[in-house]
Structure formats: C-alpha cells, structure tokens
Amino acid sequence: MVDLGLDFKPPPQRSVRQWEKVRVLYAHGYEYRSCGDGGPGYRPRTLSEVPAFLARQPPRSQGEALLRRIAQRRRGS
C-alpha cells in the first residue's frame, strides 16, 4: 500500500484495468498530489491512454532520456 496523495480517487475494487493504470503511472513516478494550484494535473482516464501520456512527458532524468533513445532505436524511429 502506498500514499498516492489527497487528490487520488480510487477506482472501484473490481476495475482491474483502472488499477493497472494507477500502478503503471505510480511506477513512472506519478502520484495524485497538488501544490495548491487546483489538482495534480492531467492524468490519463484509461489504461490505453497511458503509453501516449508517458511518451509526451519530458524525461525525468538523464537515465530515462537514455532509455527512451535506446527504445526509439530498437523501434527504428
């Protein structure tokens, strides 16, 4: 169990895909905390939106930037 922040609204217990979305976002460092500015910002509504969301985010570290370049080369982009 982890503290995802006060802005976290848990999905229904049986909503496996929504919980997987939360897990993936948390694994990439996204929580549901605001800085007093009206909320934690945009979060994908569905699991299928997560890859595009993550791809649009700037790298959080030099290591993540390197991993993205390696993945792009493997895909031939």
Protein Blocks (a to p, Z undefined) as FASTA:
>chain_A
ZZebjklccddfklmmlmmmmmmmmmnopacddehiopabjadfbfklmmmmmmmpccfb
fklmmmmmmmmmmnoZZ
